[in-house]
Amino acid sequence: MKHAYSVGMGFRKHTFEDAVIKCSDGDVILVDPGVYTLPDWFEVGSLKIIGKGDGPADVVLKTSFVLRDSSTFELNNVKVLTESEKRNCIYAGNFSKIKLSNVIIESVVKNYPSVYLKSAELQSDSSRFIHRDTRKTPSIFASEKSVVTVKQVDMDSLRASHSEINIEKSQIRVWTILSKNSEMQADYLYTQNTEENIYILSVLSNSIGSISNLILPSGYSIVRVVSSKLDVKRNNIDDKHRLACDSSEKAIVEVWGIEYKKTEKQQETQNAKIVPKARAKFQPAEKDENKENNSFEKQNHKNERAIDEIDKMVGLRSVKKTVHDFIDMAVFNKQRAQQGLEPISQSYHSLFLGNPGTGKTTVARLVARAMFEEGVMPSDNYVETSRQNLVAQHVGGTAIQTQSILEEATGGVLFIDEAYTLYQEGGTNWGQEAIDTILKYMEDHRDELMIIFAGYTKQMKDFINMNPGLSSRAPNLFDFEDYTPEEISEIGVKQLLDKSFDFDKVYYSAAVIKSYKRENASSNGRWVRNFNDKLIRVMAKNSIKNKSHGISQILNSDIDELTGGSDKDKANETDVILEQLNEMVGLESVKSYVANLTATIVTNKSLSGKIVEEKPTYHMVFSGNPGTGKTTVARLIARLFYDLGILPKDTVLEVSRADLVGRYIGQSEELTKKAVRDAMGGVLFIDEAYQLTSSGSGNDFGKQVVETLITELENNRENFIVIFAGYTQQMNDFLNTNPGLKSRIPLNLNFQDYSASEIAEIVKIRLSKNWKFNKPLLQSLVEKAYSGLPSNEKSNGRWARNLTDKIITHHKIWLSKNLSVADPTNIVDSILVECIS
């Protein structure tokens, strides 16, 4: 059983040393903010340490860690500072694994890397690796088939020997050495060093360095390649960002724009293979999961003006008008300037507000082109970025990174996606450093650069309010309204036609409109793109199975399969589910309630559009003793409501108090919101829900769960259903603990106890699946046995299930002693008597 130990000052808190000693594999240590001066080192196994501060600098552990073989050591939101001699911050060997998230690792010990790996693995995201002797000692040293995987990490230096390095959107400030058959793969690698006597990257001894995007600092940088290969697909090399290569004759260097450098140390470098690649256009990093892309709006624009492409986009009426007004004013000013007149004051900087998938990124790209085509901007340079590219994990680094991106975009448009993430309350707010740098640059270069701040409407308005200087510097507001269901279907039709698919457009549009309304989605263009991707996969599968289907024809049956079947199929499935419910033993009042509820829903659907009625709420209470079928019925209701078109999914997420109530302030709200997100579109089944408020303690975090749920029950009442289950009396008490519960949970199903006769029937049904037996005898024995039980031992269906398992087990033991029996599936009467009496 996993345990959590709290470290800090106060009641029931442990010292850090005591917590580590008591921990077993899989345990968690929660550390309050503070600086902890600890023993020189700890040996640790599979342990997780979480800092409870606002940032990693709030929890400082002055020590070092040595991992046991084959263990997994995790750090989250802490800083490890090592000052002891001859120690690494973390040492991992012999198939152990380090997992770091939002962590600072810092060492002052010369010749000892901050992190040392020997046949081990490091996974890290959003972290900073520092070594104060960084010219000579690496922040990370990976050796003997180690694997390093980092994402959004900032490190001083890295060395790999016979190891594998995987880098995603990260920075190595000073130097990197790959040697002895090492291999490095990087999508976006940022560097800072321009000292001529330090190579930013050395690829040695049959190693390979493969970089998709290399971002150099202003100045002159050098790489070294000896008997190895370096391949850089895209870079930012120009007059301000130069890169030279010092290489051997066996080197393969494929880098656009690289300069040839001959040094005294080189041996016959004139024979090195330097490949002058054709330049691939450099694109700054962007979050793939939040990138709007909207490929369905892209067209061949060789002969089409960008402004015309914007006009052809689906929907976005107010945005199109704002774009025209904005471009017209910019052109007007250009014409005044050409005639020697003073231009009317105008700032190009803008705010793009709207939900995901509303075309913000697509419009931004087209605006950049339009500004160039109309002669307002000197180039069509367009750069996309976000917090992860602007903000470093230390003071001072953010200004450098931000300044570099601003310079890169000058002369065109800089698009800052999810700009509101630059401001974060509490902790070390390095994002504010980026904001201050941007605001100053905006003012100094207002005619040379257009900056677009983009994000969700509410978060962006909060962001603007927290930065008063922004609204005056970015006065142009583009409000991207959500697409209507009809516009969503229009986008989907166009996307499929662009891919040369044939289909029934009317049938497709009706299905898309219905599905989009039912799912209440707010992802707009992304939703229909995902819908079409799923539809194409369904069509492809059916095409492979049935050759007559064709590879370009999407049938109505394909659409039905994706959306859960035609209306007729769903009606038939509804009848099947109700029949399954009716076949269950007992539960007559539940069956009647569900049947009447189904009839009401069907009637409401038939009256839709004929009368004006508020949509009903379907949150429920299932009250009754254990084993009365509450969970089974919940699963049937999820399927039923899906086929009736009430829910977009037929899933049931089952949770209890342990899944929702946290150990510290704020955690319960987080866990509850996560459960709601995971259940969205289906049913959230909270078993023994009364336990959320049954502790009697005024400080119990279960009350926060209830308060959070009340908000979700109201705000998302059309998007999911919550079923609260538990004992009858306790559930009545639970509903009375908060006035908001009863009004938001209108349906109450009472699951009555099974009679002795019904229990016998359940046992017969379960046992009859695979076995033969004397049914009258079993009926009589079970009825007598169950009737004679004390009330507290009558566990309904669970008792029947346990008895069935007992009978089967005893029969199998009997079979082991009677192997020659004619029919092994027949259970003799003596077994029934022995097990039941």
C-alpha positions in Angstrom: 0.0 0.0 0.0 1.4 3.4 -1.0 1.9 6.0 1.7 2.3 9.8 1.6 4.6 11.6 4.1 4.4 15.3 4.7 7.6 17.2 5.5 7.7 20.5 7.2 6.8 22.2 10.4 3.6 21.5 12.4 1.4 18.7 13.6 1.9 15.3 12.0 4.8 16.6 9.9 8.0 14.6 9.4 11.6 15.7 9.0 12.9 15.0 5.5 15.4 12.4 6.8 12.7 10.6 8.8 10.4 10.5 5.8 13.1 9.0 3.5 13.9 6.3 6.1 10.3 5.3 6.5 9.5 5.3 2.8 9.0 2.1 0.9 8.9 1.7 -2.9 6.0 3.6 -4.4 5.6 6.1 -1.5 5.4 9.8 -1.9 7.0 12.7 0.1 5.2 16.1 0.1 7.6 18.9 1.1 6.4 22.3 2.4 8.3 25.4 1.1 11.6 26.0 2.8 15.4 25.4 2.5 16.3 22.0 3.9 20.0 21.5 4.7 20.4 17.7 4.8 23.0 15.0 5.0 25.5 14.8 2.2 23.6 12.1 0.4 20.6 9.8 0.5 20.3 6.3 -1.1 16.8 6.1 -2.5 14.6 3.5 -4.3 11.3 4.0 -6.2 10.3 7.2 -4.5 8.4 10.4 -5.5 9.2 13.8 -3.9 6.8 16.7 -4.6 7.4 20.3 -3.6 4.3 22.1 -2.4 5.5 25.6 -3.3 4.5 27.8 -6.2 7.7 27.0 -8.0 10.7 24.8 -7.7 12.8 27.5 -6.0 10.4 27.5 -3.1 11.5 24.0 -1.9 15.3 23.7 -1.8 16.9 20.3 -0.8 20.6 20.7 -0.1 21.8 17.2 -0.6 22.5 14.6 -3.2 20.7 11.3 -4.2 22.0 7.9 -5.2 19.5 5.6 -6.9 19.3 1.9 -6.1 19.5 -0.5 -9.1 16.4 -0.7 -11.2 14.5 1.9 -9.2 12.4 4.9 -10.4 13.1 8.2 -8.6 10.8 11.1 -9.3 11.1 14.8 -8.4 8.4 17.4 -8.9 8.5 21.1 -8.2 11.7 21.1 -6.1 15.3 22.4 -6.3 18.2 20.1 -5.5 21.4 22.0 -4.6 24.6 20.0 -4.1 27.6 21.6 -2.4 29.3 18.5 -0.9 32.6 17.4 -2.4 32.7 14.5 -4.8 29.0 14.2 -5.2 26.5 14.5 -8.1 23.1 16.0 -7.4 21.7 12.7 -8.7 23.6 9.5 -9.6 21.7 6.7 -11.4 23.1 3.4 -12.6 22.2 -0.1 -13.5 18.8 0.3 -15.2 17.5 2.9 -12.8 15.3 5.8 -14.0 15.1 9.5 -13.0 11.8 11.4 -13.8 12.0 15.1 -13.2 9.2 17.7 -13.8 9.4 21.4 -13.0 12.7 20.9 -11.2 16.0 22.9 -10.8 19.1 20.7 -10.4 22.2 22.8 -9.4 25.7 21.8 -8.5 28.9 23.7 -7.4 31.1 20.6 -7.3 33.9 20.7 -9.9 34.4 17.6 -12.0 31.2 16.0 -10.8 28.2 16.4 -13.2 24.9 17.6 -11.8 23.3 14.4 -13.1 25.4 11.3 -13.8 23.8 8.4 -15.7 25.5 5.0 -16.1 23.3 2.5 -18.0 20.3 4.5 -16.7 17.5 6.7 -18.0 16.6 10.3 -17.5 13.2 11.8 -18.4 12.6 15.5 -17.7 10.3 18.3 -18.6 10.1 22.0 -17.8 13.3 21.8 -15.8 16.7 23.7 -15.4 20.1 22.0 -15.0 22.9 24.2 -13.7 26.6 23.6 -13.1 28.6 26.5 -11.9 31.8 25.0 -13.4 30.0 24.7 -16.7 33.1 25.3 -18.9 34.6 22.0 -17.7 31.8 20.0 -16.1 28.5 19.0 -17.8 25.1 19.5 -16.2 24.2 16.0 -17.5 26.6 13.2 -18.3 25.1 10.1 -19.9 27.3 7.0 -20.3 27.2 3.3 -21.2 23.9 3.0 -23.1 22.0 5.6 -21.1 18.9 7.3 -22.5 18.1 11.0 -21.9 14.7 12.4 -23.0 14.0 16.1 -22.2 11.2 18.5 -23.1 11.2 22.2 -22.6 14.4 21.9 -20.5 17.2 24.5 -20.0 20.6 23.1 -19.3 24.1 24.6 -19.2 25.9 21.6 -20.9 25.5 18.0 -21.9 27.9 15.1 -22.5 27.0 11.7 -23.9 29.2 8.7 -24.3 27.7 5.6 -26.0 24.2 6.9 -25.2 21.0 8.2 -26.7 19.7 11.8 -26.4 16.2 12.9 -27.3 15.5 16.6 -27.1 12.2 18.5 -27.6 12.0 22.3 -27.6 15.0 22.8 -25.2 18.1 24.9 -24.7 21.7 23.9 -24.1 23.5 27.1 -23.2 27.2 26.5 -23.5 28.3 23.1 -25.0 27.3 19.6 -26.0 29.6 16.7 -26.6 28.5 13.5 -28.3 31.1 10.7 -28.4 31.6 7.0 -28.8 28.6 6.1 -31.0 26.2 8.4 -29.3 23.1 9.7 -31.1 21.1 12.8 -30.5 17.7 13.7 -32.0 16.4 17.2 -31.4 13.3 18.9 -32.8 14.1 22.4 -31.6 17.5 23.1 -30.0 18.3 26.6 -28.7 21.9 27.7 -27.9 23.5 30.8 -26.3 27.3 30.4 -26.5 29.3 32.5 -29.0 32.8 32.1 -27.4 35.2 31.2 -30.1 37.2 28.8 -27.9 34.2 26.7 -27.0 32.3 24.5 -29.5 28.6 24.7 -29.0 28.4 21.1 -30.3 31.0 18.4 -30.7 30.0 15.3 -32.6 32.9 12.7 -32.2 33.8 9.1 -32.6 31.1 7.7 -34.9 28.3 9.7 -33.3 25.2 11.3 -35.0 23.6 14.6 -34.3 20.3 15.2 -36.0 18.5 18.5 -35.4 15.3 19.6 -37.0 15.5 23.3 -36.0 18.7 24.9 -34.6 18.3 28.4 -33.2 21.6 30.2 -32.8 22.2 33.4 -30.7 23.3 36.6 -32.3 27.0 36.4 -33.2 29.5 33.7 -34.2 29.2 30.0 -33.1 31.3 27.0 -33.8 30.6 23.2 -34.1 33.1 20.4 -34.3 32.5 17.1 -36.2 35.1 14.3 -36.2 34.4 10.9 -37.9 30.7 11.5 -37.3 27.6 13.1 -38.9 25.8 16.3 -38.2 22.5 17.0 -39.9 20.5 20.2 -39.3 17.4 20.5 -41.4 16.5 24.2 -40.5 18.3 27.0 -38.8 18.3 30.8 -38.4 21.7 31.4 -40.0 22.0 34.9 -41.5 24.3 37.9 -41.2 23.5 38.2 -37.5 23.6 34.5 -36.7 26.6 32.8 -38.0 27.8 29.2 -37.7 31.2 27.7 -38.5 32.4 24.1 -38.6 35.7 22.6 -37.5 35.7 19.0 -38.9 37.8 16.0 -40.0 38.0 14.3 -43.3 35.5 11.5 -42.2 32.9 14.0 -41.1 29.5 14.5 -42.8 28.1 17.9 -42.2 24.7 18.8 -43.7 23.9 22.3 -42.5 22.6 25.1 -44.7 24.7 28.3 -44.5 27.5 26.8 -42.4 31.0 28.4 -42.9 34.1 26.4 -43.3 36.7 26.9 -40.6 40.3 25.7 -40.9 42.2 25.5 -37.6 45.7 24.3 -36.7 44.1 21.4 -34.9 42.5 20.0 -38.0 44.0 17.2 -40.1 43.3 17.5 -43.8 40.0 19.2 -43.1 39.8 20.4 -46.7 38.6 16.8 -47.5 35.7 16.9 -45.1 32.3 16.4 -46.6 30.5 19.7 -46.1 27.1 19.5 -47.7 25.6 22.9 -48.7 21.9 21.9 -48.2 19.1 23.9 -49.8 17.6 26.0 -47.1 14.5 24.8 -45.4 12.4 27.6 -44.0 12.9 28.0 -40.3 9.7 28.0 -38.2 9.9 28.7 -34.5 8.5 26.1 -32.2 4.8 25.8 -31.5 2.7 23.5 -29.3 1.4 20.8 -31.6 -1.6 20.1 -29.4 -2.7 23.8 -29.5 -1.7 24.6 -33.0 -4.8 25.7 -35.0 -3.5 24.7 -38.4 -6.9 24.7 -40.0 -5.5 23.1 -43.1 -9.0 23.0 -44.6 -8.7 26.8 -45.2 -5.3 26.6 -46.9 -5.3 27.1 -50.7 -2.7 27.6 -53.4 -2.2 31.4 -53.1 0.3 32.0 -55.9 -2.3 34.1 -57.7 -4.8 34.9 -54.9 -4.5 37.8 -52.6 -4.4 37.0 -48.9 -7.4 39.3 -48.2 -9.4 37.3 -50.7 -8.5 34.1 -49.0 -9.7 35.5 -45.7 -13.0 36.5 -47.3 -13.5 32.9 -48.6 -13.1 31.4 -45.1 -16.3 30.0 -43.5 -18.0 32.2 -40.9 -16.0 34.8 -39.0 -18.1 37.7 -40.2 -17.0 40.2 -37.6 -13.4 39.2 -38.0 -13.5 39.7 -41.8 -14.9 43.2 -41.3 -12.2 44.0 -38.7 -9.5 42.7 -41.0 -10.7 44.9 -43.9 -10.9 48.0 -41.7 -7.4 47.3 -40.3 -5.8 46.7 -43.7 -7.6 49.7 -45.3 -6.3 52.0 -42.6 -2.7 50.7 -43.0 -2.9 51.2 -46.8 -4.4 54.6 -46.3 -1.5 55.6 -44.1 1.0 54.3 -46.6 -0.5 56.4 -49.4 -0.5 59.5 -47.2 3.2 58.9 -46.5 3.9 58.5 -50.2 2.4 61.9 -50.8 4.4 63.6 -48.1 1.5 63.8 -45.7 1.7 62.9 -42.0 0.1 59.4 -41.5 -2.8 59.0 -39.0 -1.5 57.4 -35.8 -2.0 53.7 -36.0 -0.5 50.7 -34.1 -0.5 47.4 -35.9 -0.3 45.3 -32.7 -3.5 43.3 -32.1 -5.5 41.0 -29.9 -7.0 37.8 -31.3 -9.6 36.5 -28.9 -11.6 33.3 -29.3 -12.1 29.6 -28.5 -9.8 27.0 -30.1 -10.3 26.1 -33.7 -11.9 29.4 -34.7 -9.1 30.2 -37.2 -6.9 32.6 -35.2 -3.7 31.1 -36.5 -4.9 30.9 -40.1 -6.1 34.5 -40.1 -2.8 35.6 -38.6 -0.8 34.0 -41.3 -3.0 35.6 -44.0 -2.8 39.0 -42.3 1.0 38.8 -42.4 0.8 38.1 -46.2 -1.8 40.8 -46.7 0.4 43.4 -44.9 3.3 42.5 -47.2 1.2 42.4 -50.4 -0.2 45.8 -49.7 3.3 47.2 -49.0 2.6 47.9 -45.4 5.4 45.5 -44.1 8.7 45.0 -45.9 8.4 41.2 -45.8 5.9 38.4 -45.3 8.0 37.2 -42.4 5.7 35.3 -40.0 6.8 33.8 -36.6 4.7 31.8 -34.3 5.7 31.4 -30.6 4.3 30.7 -27.1 5.4 30.9 -23.5 7.6 27.8 -23.7 9.9 29.6 -26.3 9.8 33.0 -24.5 10.3 32.1 -20.9 13.5 30.7 -19.4 13.7 29.0 -16.1 16.0 31.6 -14.5 16.1 35.3 -14.1 17.7 37.1 -17.0 17.4 34.2 -19.5 13.8 35.1 -20.5 14.8 38.6 -21.7 17.5 37.1 -23.9 15.1 34.5 -25.5 12.3 37.0 -25.9 14.6 39.6 -27.5 15.9 37.0 -29.9 12.4 36.0 -31.1 11.3 39.7 -31.4 14.4 40.4 -33.6 13.6 37.3 -35.7 10.0 38.6 -36.4 11.0 42.2 -37.1 9.8 43.3 -40.5 6.7 41.0 -40.3 4.3 39.5 -37.8 4.9 37.8 -34.5 2.0 35.6 -33.3 2.1 34.7 -29.6 -0.3 31.8 -29.0 -2.0 31.5 -25.6 -0.4 34.8 -24.6 -2.3 34.8 -21.3 0.0 32.0 -20.0 2.8 34.6 -19.8 1.1 35.9 -16.6 0.8 33.4 -13.7 -0.1 34.3 -10.2 2.2 33.3 -7.4 5.7 32.0 -7.3 8.6 33.2 -9.5 6.8 34.8 -12.5 9.4 34.6 -15.2 6.7 35.3 -17.7 6.4 38.9 -16.5 10.0 39.4 -17.7 8.9 38.4 -21.2 5.9 40.8 -21.0 8.1 43.7 -20.0 10.6 43.0 -22.8 7.8 42.7 -25.4 6.1 45.9 -24.3 9.3 47.9 -24.6 10.1 46.4 -28.0 6.5 47.1 -29.2 7.0 50.8 -28.4 10.4 51.1 -29.9 9.5 49.3 -33.2 5.9 50.0 -33.6 6.2 50.6 -37.4 8.5 47.6 -38.0 6.6 44.8 -36.4 3.1 43.6 -35.8 2.6 41.5 -32.7 -0.6 39.5 -32.3 -1.5 38.3 -28.8 -3.9 35.3 -29.1 -5.9 33.2 -26.7 -9.2 32.3 -25.1 -11.5 35.2 -24.6 -11.9 35.1 -20.8 -8.2 34.4 -20.1 -7.1 37.1 -22.5 -9.3 39.7 -20.9 -7.9 38.8 -17.5 -4.4 39.0 -19.0 -5.1 42.5 -20.4 -6.4 43.7 -17.0 -3.2 42.5 -15.3 -1.1 44.4 -17.8 -2.5 47.9 -18.2 0.2 48.9 -20.8 -0.9 46.2 -23.2 -4.4 47.5 -24.2 -3.0 50.9 -25.2 -0.2 49.3 -27.2 -2.4 46.6 -28.9 -5.6 48.5 -29.7 -6.9 46.3 -32.5 -9.3 43.7 -31.2 -10.3 40.7 -33.4 -13.2 38.8 -31.8 -13.3 35.2 -33.2 -16.8 34.0 -32.6 -17.6 30.3 -32.4 -18.7 28.6 -35.6 -22.4 27.6 -35.8 -23.2 23.9 -36.3 -24.1 24.7 -39.9 -20.7 26.4 -40.4 -19.0 23.4 -38.9 -20.7 21.1 -41.4 -19.7 23.5 -44.2 -16.1 23.3 -43.1 -16.3 19.5 -42.9 -17.8 19.2 -46.4 -15.1 21.4 -47.9 -12.4 19.5 -46.1 -13.6 16.1 -47.5 -14.0 17.5 -51.0 -10.5 18.9 -50.9 -9.4 15.3 -50.2 -11.4 14.0 -53.3 -14.0 12.0 -51.4 -17.5 11.4 -52.7 -20.4 11.4 -50.2 -24.0 12.4 -49.6 -23.5 16.0 -48.5 -27.0 16.4 -47.1 -26.7 13.2 -45.0 -23.2 14.1 -43.9 -24.2 17.7 -42.9 -27.2 16.5 -40.9 -25.0 14.0 -39.0 -22.3 16.6 -38.3 -24.8 19.2 -37.1 -26.6 16.7 -34.8 -23.3 15.4 -33.4 -21.8 18.9 -32.8 -25.0 20.1 -31.0 -25.1 16.9 -28.9 -21.5 17.1 -27.9 -21.7 20.8 -27.1 -18.1 21.1 -28.3 -16.2 24.3 -28.2 -13.2 23.3 -30.2 -14.8 24.5 -33.5 -12.7 23.7 -36.5 -10.6 21.2 -34.6 -13.8 19.2 -33.8 -14.8 18.7 -37.4 -11.2 17.9 -38.4 -11.1 15.2 -35.8 -14.6 14.0 -36.9 -13.5 13.7 -40.5 -10.3 11.9 -39.5 -12.3 9.3 -37.6 -14.8 9.0 -40.5 -12.0 8.4 -43.0 -10.6 5.7 -40.7 -14.0 4.0 -40.5 -14.4 4.2 -44.3 -10.8 2.9 -44.9 -11.5 -0.1 -42.6 -14.8 -0.9 -44.4 -13.1 -0.5 -47.8 -10.5 -3.1 -46.9 -13.1 -5.5 -45.7 -15.4 -5.0 -48.7 -13.7 -4.4 -52.0 -16.9 -3.1 -53.6 -16.9 -0.2 -51.1 -14.3 1.8 -53.0 -11.5 3.9 -51.7 -13.0 7.4 -52.4 -16.7 6.8 -51.5 -17.9 7.5 -48.0 -21.2 5.7 -47.5 -24.0 6.7 -45.3 -23.4 3.5 -43.4 -19.9 4.7 -42.6 -21.3 7.9 -41.1 -23.9 5.9 -39.1 -21.1 3.7 -37.8 -19.1 6.7 -36.5 -22.1 8.4 -35.0 -23.5 5.3 -33.3 -25.9 4.1 -35.9 -28.9 5.5 -37.7 -32.0 6.8 -35.8 -33.7 3.4 -36.5 -30.7 1.5 -35.3 -30.6 3.5 -32.1 -34.3 3.0 -31.5 -33.8 -0.7 -31.9 -30.9 -0.6 -29.5 -33.0 1.3 -27.0 -35.5 -1.6 -27.0 -32.7 -4.1 -26.5 -31.4 -2.2 -23.5 -34.8 -2.0 -21.9 -35.3 -5.7 -22.5 -32.0 -6.4 -20.8 -33.1 -4.4 -17.9 -36.4 -6.2 -17.7 -34.6 -9.5 -17.8 -32.8 -8.6 -14.5 -34.2 -10.3 -11.4 -36.4 -8.1 -9.2 -36.0 -4.3 -9.3 -39.6 -3.8 -10.5 -39.8 -0.2 -9.3 -36.5 0.6 -11.0 -37.6 -1.0 -14.3 -40.9 1.0 -14.2 -39.0 4.3 -13.4 -36.5 3.8 -16.2 -39.3 2.8 -18.7 -41.3 5.9 -17.9 -38.2 8.1 -18.1 -37.4 6.7 -21.5 -40.9 7.3 -22.7 -40.7 10.9 -21.5 -37.4 11.5 -23.3 -38.8 10.1 -26.6 -41.8 12.3 -26.3 -39.7 15.4 -25.6 -37.7 14.7 -28.7 -40.8 14.4 -30.8 -42.0 17.7 -29.5 -38.7 19.5 -30.1 -39.3 22.6 -32.1 -43.0 22.5 -31.5 -43.1 23.8 -27.9 -40.5 25.9 -26.0 -39.3 24.0 -23.0 -36.1 24.2 -20.9 -34.0 21.1 -21.3 -34.4 18.7 -18.4 -31.7 17.7 -15.9 -30.9 14.0 -15.6 -28.6 13.8 -12.6 -29.7 11.0 -10.3 -29.5 9.4 -6.9 -29.4 5.6 -6.7 -30.3 4.6 -3.1 -30.3 1.1 -1.7 -28.3 -1.6 0.0 -25.2 -3.2 -1.5 -25.6 -5.8 -4.2 -29.0 -4.5 -5.5 -27.7 -3.8 -9.0 -26.9 0.0 -8.9 -23.7 -0.2 -10.8 -25.2 -2.6 -13.5 -28.2 -0.3 -14.0 -25.9 2.8 -14.2 -24.1 1.1 -17.2 -27.4 0.4 -18.9 -28.6 4.0 -18.4 -25.3 5.3 -20.0 -26.0 3.1 -23.1 -29.7 4.1 -23.0 -29.0 7.8 -22.9 -26.4 7.5 -25.6 -28.9 5.8 -28.0 -31.6 8.3 -27.0 -29.3 11.2 -28.1 -29.0 12.6 -24.5 -25.3 11.8 -24.2 -22.5 11.8 -26.8 -20.8 8.8 -25.2 -22.0 5.6 -23.5 -19.1 5.5 -20.9 -19.3 5.2 -17.2 -16.5 6.6 -14.9 -16.8 5.0 -11.5 -15.2 6.9 -8.6 -15.5 7.0 -4.8 -14.3 9.3 -2.0 -10.7 8.1 -2.3 -10.6 9.3 -6.0 -12.0 12.8 -5.2 -10.8 13.9 -1.7 -7.3 15.2 -1.6 -4.7 15.5 1.2 -4.1 19.2 1.1 -6.0 22.4 0.3 -6.9 22.8 -3.3 -6.2 19.1 -4.2 -9.8 18.0 -3.8 -11.0 20.6 -6.3 -8.4 19.5 -8.8 -9.2 15.8 -8.4 -13.0 16.5 -8.7 -12.6 18.7 -11.8 -10.4 16.0 -13.4 -13.0 13.4 -12.7 -15.7 15.6 -14.3 -13.4 16.2 -17.4 -12.8 12.5 -17.7 -16.5 11.7 -17.4 -17.7 14.5 -19.7 -20.1 13.3 -22.3 -21.0 10.2 -20.4 -21.9 9.2 -16.8 -20.0 9.9 -13.6 -20.9 7.2 -11.0 -20.0 8.2 -7.5 -20.2 5.1 -5.3 -21.0 5.6 -1.6 -21.3 9.3 -2.3 -22.5 10.0 1.3 -18.9 9.4 2.5 -18.0 12.7 0.9 -19.6 14.5 3.9 -19.8 11.8 6.6 -16.5 12.5 8.5 -18.1 15.0 10.8 -15.0 17.1 10.8 -15.3 20.8 9.9 -11.9 20.6 8.1 -12.7 17.6 5.9 -11.9 18.2 2.3 -14.9 16.2 1.1 -17.0 19.4 1.4 -14.9 21.0 -1.2 -15.7 18.1 -3.5 -19.4 18.7 -3.0 -19.1 22.4 -3.6 -17.1 21.8 -6.8 -19.6 19.2 -8.0 -22.6 21.6 -7.4 -21.0 24.1 -9.9 -20.4 21.4 -12.5 -23.9 19.9 -12.1 -25.3 23.3 -13.1 -22.8 24.5 -15.7 -22.5 21.2 -17.5 -25.9 19.6 -16.9 -26.5 19.1 -20.6 -23.0 17.6 -21.1 -22.9 14.7 -18.7 -24.9 12.9 -16.0 -23.8 12.3 -12.4 -25.2 9.3 -10.5 -24.8 9.5 -6.7 -25.1 6.0 -5.1 -25.3 4.7 -1.6 -27.4 3.4 1.3 -30.9 4.9 1.4 -30.8 6.8 4.8 -27.2 7.9 4.3 -28.0 9.3 0.9 -31.0 11.2 2.3 -28.6 12.7 4.9 -26.1 13.5 2.1 -28.6 15.5 0.1 -29.5 17.6 3.1 -25.9 18.6 3.8 -25.9 21.2 1.1 -29.1 23.1 -0.1 -27.8 23.1 -3.7 -27.8 19.3 -4.0 -31.4 18.5 -4.0 -32.4 21.1 -6.6 -29.7 19.9 -9.0 -30.4 16.2 -8.6 -34.1 15.7 -9.5 -34.2 12.0 -10.1 -34.1 9.4 -7.3 -34.2 5.7 -7.9 -34.7 3.4 -4.9 -33.2 -0.1 -5.3 -35.1 -2.4 -3.0 -33.6 -5.5 -1.4 -34.0 -8.8 -3.2 -36.4 -11.3 -1.7 -35.2 -14.8 -0.8 -37.0 -16.1 -3.9 -35.2 -13.6 -6.1 -31.8 -14.4 -4.6 -32.5 -18.1 -5.5 -33.4 -17.0 -9.0 -30.1 -15.0 -9.4 -28.1 -18.1 -8.2 -29.9 -20.3 -10.7 -29.2 -17.9 -13.6 -25.5 -17.6 -12.7 -25.0 -21.3 -12.2 -26.9 -22.3 -15.3 -24.4 -20.6 -17.6 -22.1 -23.6 -17.5 -23.5 -26.2 -15.1 -26.4 -28.6 -14.7 -28.0 -29.1 -11.2 -31.2 -29.9 -9.4 -33.0 -26.5 -9.8 -36.0 -27.2 -7.4 -33.6 -28.4 -4.7 -31.3 -25.3 -5.1 -34.4 -23.0 -5.1 -35.6 -24.5 -1.8 -32.2 -24.5 -0.2 -31.3 -20.9 -1.1 -34.7 -19.5 -0.1 -34.4 -21.2 3.3 -30.7 -20.2 3.8 -31.2 -16.5 2.8 -34.4 -16.1 4.9 -32.6 -17.3 8.0 -29.7 -14.8 7.7 -29.4 -11.8 10.1 -30.3 -8.6 8.3 -26.7 -7.3 8.4 -25.6 -10.4 6.4 -28.1 -10.1 3.6 -25.9 -8.5 0.9 -28.3 -9.2 -1.9 -26.7 -9.9 -5.3 -23.2 -10.1 -3.7 -24.4 -13.0 -1.5 -25.8 -14.8 -4.5 -22.5 -14.3 -6.4 -20.4 -15.5 -3.5 -22.6 -18.6 -3.1 -22.4 -19.4 -6.8 -18.6 -19.2 -6.6 -18.6 -21.4 -3.5 -20.7 -24.1 -5.2 -18.5 -24.1 -8.4 -15.3 -24.3 -6.3 -16.6 -27.3 -4.2 -17.8 -29.0 -7.4 -14.4 -28.7 -9.0 -12.8 -30.2 -5.8 -15.3 -33.1 -6.0 -14.4 -33.6 -9.7 -10.7 -33.9 -8.9 -11.6 -36.9 -6.8 -14.1 -38.4 -9.3 -12.4 -38.0 -12.7 -14.3 -40.9 -14.3 -17.7 -39.2 -13.8 -19.9 -39.4 -16.9 -20.9 -35.7 -17.0 -18.5 -33.3 -15.3 -20.9 -30.4 -15.8 -23.5 -31.9 -13.6 -23.4 -30.8 -9.9 -24.6 -33.5 -7.6 -27.2 -32.8 -4.9 -24.8 -33.4 -2.0 -22.6 -30.5 -3.1 -25.6 -28.1 -3.1 -26.7 -29.3 0.3 -23.1 -29.0 1.7 -22.6 -25.5 0.3 -26.0 -24.0 1.1 -27.3 -25.7 4.3 
